[in-house]
Amino acid sequence: MHSNPNYAYVRGQVVPLDQAFLHISDLAIQRGYGVFDYFRVHNGRPVFLDDYLMRLQESAKALHMEVPLSDEELKEVILDIISKNDIPVSGIKMILTGGYSANGYDPAEPSLVILQQPMALPSSELVEKGIKIITHDYVREVPRAKTINYTMGIRLIDEIRQQGAHDVLYERNGVVTEFPRCNLFIVKHDDTVITPAENVLLGVTRKNVLALADQKYKAVEGEVTVEDIYQAKEVFLTSTTKRILPIVQVNDQVIGSGKPGAVTLDLLQALIKLEEAYFSLAV
């Protein structure tokens, strides 16, 4: 088994990773113009791949770009990379940029890049303990698109660390939206599960958790405020790489009992079972 990925797809070719480059005229470099998506690979098999391909298409459409391969062609390339790299537990990133621009501003034929990287899910100790987050006044541009612009999130890394936190939640006028790479959920004291509806990326894990919550609890998409979070029974985040991660402190406010809650942990187990069922049905 290879310890590091050895192959990537760049503008029509699967090439060794040390030959995977974009020209400096690409709009990703010149202007930070592009979108991407990311999915997990478990035991060499993509997890919920169709959902991620659909979201990539929607993100591209929002930035007036076209994915140069059909979904079936994308799947062929992805499976080829998975086979060549042989990294059973990993993540695959699909990046679509504005292409090689003649003047450094006007979009050209989009560049498609696909690369695979090793990854690990949160440890059981982190799930059992929960995390602290902070808030910051910000709303992403084009929230429904998964763009490559992570300037604010990266700028805040030092502040997050200085405050002993794991992540930052964006809010504007007291209304929260999302994290740089995750969605937010709260659990009210009547066990209603709520996630912000506006100015958020429609996460695949978010969608699955909403469906799972609706089977056992009341699940709602709606407005969530910072005060709602402070008064919540439980708070958690969701993402491809974290599944469900309990949040036990927001800024200086301890949430609920200060420990991961029963609803959060119940939904995590339900999500794991959903993934297992997906693999049992996948061809």
Secondary structure, 3 states (H helix, E strand, C coil): CCCCCCEEEECCEEEEHHHCCCCCCEHHHHCCCEEEEEEEEECCEECCHHHHHHHHHHHHHHCCCCCCCCHHHHHHHHHHHHHHHCCCCEEEEEEEECCECCCCCCCCCCEEEEEEEECCCCCHHHHHHCEEEEEEECCCCCCCCCECCCHHHHHCHHHHHHCCCCEEEEEECCEECECCCCEEEEECCCCCEEEECCCCCCCHHHHHHHHHHHHHCCEEEECCEHHHHHHCCEEEEEECCCEEEEEEEECCEECCCCCCCHHHHHHHHHHHHHHHHHHHHCC
